[in-house]
Amino acid sequence: MAYSEYLADRVRLTLRENLVLFTEKKMFGGICFFVDDKMCVGIFKEELMVRIAPEDQSRFLETEECRLMDESMKGFLYVSPQAIDMDEDLDKWVKRCLEFNPRAKASKKSK
């Protein structure tokens, strides 16, 4: 199992409930959800991958059950399954990603 299909269904539902148009792409051995052609949120194994404002990263690392995705990727975190067990907790993380998305830089398109 590369990623939790159950969590992917929960993320899809949360995005739809927030009236967000999104696309999906399998990558990193998981699945990522793109909003406005920018990586917004994803899943790897049982963890939620989030893209939040880099300036908020240290605050969340201190107070939430999450960890850095990679030292070089500022604003990308993995959130533990326990931290998103309740729908309202998952919704909180997805909304954080959606709030940052308009300011996020789009990936460079390969030619």
C-alpha positions in Angstrom: 0.0 0.0 0.0 1.5 3.3 -1.1 -1.1 5.5 0.5 -4.3 5.2 2.4 -7.3 5.2 0.1 -9.5 5.8 3.0 -7.6 9.1 3.9 -7.7 10.0 0.2 -11.5 9.7 0.2 -11.7 11.8 3.3 -9.5 14.5 1.7 -11.6 14.5 -1.5 -14.7 14.9 0.6 -13.2 17.8 2.6 -12.1 19.6 -0.6 -15.6 19.2 -2.1 -17.3 20.4 1.1 -15.1 23.5 0.9 -16.2 23.9 -2.7 -12.7 23.6 -4.1 -11.9 22.5 -7.6 -8.9 20.2 -7.6 -7.0 17.6 -9.6 -5.1 14.5 -8.4 -1.8 13.1 -9.3 0.0 10.1 -8.1 3.6 11.0 -7.1 6.2 10.4 -4.4 4.6 6.9 -3.9 1.5 8.7 -2.8 -1.2 11.0 -4.1 -1.2 14.8 -4.3 -4.2 17.1 -4.7 -3.6 20.2 -6.7 -5.6 23.4 -6.4 -5.0 26.1 -9.1 -2.3 23.8 -10.6 -0.3 24.0 -7.3 0.4 21.1 -4.9 -1.9 21.8 -1.9 -2.2 18.6 0.1 -1.4 14.9 -0.3 -1.1 11.5 1.3 1.9 9.3 1.7 1.2 5.9 3.4 -1.0 6.9 6.4 0.2 10.5 6.8 -1.2 13.7 5.4 1.3 15.8 3.5 0.5 19.5 3.9 1.8 22.7 2.2 1.4 25.6 4.6 3.0 29.0 4.9 6.7 28.5 5.6 6.5 31.2 8.3 4.0 29.1 10.2 6.0 25.9 10.0 7.9 26.2 13.3 4.7 27.0 15.3 3.0 23.9 14.0 6.1 21.7 14.6 6.0 22.9 18.3 2.3 22.5 18.9 0.9 19.9 16.5 1.6 16.2 15.8 3.6 16.8 12.6 7.2 16.6 11.2 9.2 18.2 8.4 8.8 16.5 5.1 12.3 17.5 4.1 14.7 20.1 5.5 15.0 21.8 2.1 11.3 22.1 1.4 10.0 24.9 3.6 6.3 24.7 4.4 5.9 21.0 3.6 5.0 18.8 6.6 3.8 15.3 7.3 0.8 15.2 9.8 0.4 12.1 11.9 -2.6 9.9 11.5 -3.6 10.5 15.1 -3.7 14.3 14.5 -6.3 13.9 11.7 -8.4 11.1 13.1 -11.4 13.4 13.6 -12.9 15.0 10.5 -12.7 18.4 12.1 -9.0 18.0 12.5 -8.5 17.0 8.9 -10.7 19.9 7.8 -8.5 22.3 9.9 -5.3 21.1 8.1 -6.9 21.2 4.7 -8.1 24.7 5.3 -4.6 25.8 6.3 -3.3 24.4 3.0 -6.1 26.2 1.1 -5.3 29.5 2.9 -1.7 29.3 1.8 -2.4 28.1 -1.8 -3.1 31.5 -3.4 0.4 32.6 -2.2 2.2 29.3 -3.1 4.4 29.3 -6.1 3.5 26.9 -8.9 5.9 24.2 -9.9 7.9 24.7 -13.0 6.3 22.9 -16.0 8.6 20.4 -17.7 9.0 21.0 -21.4 
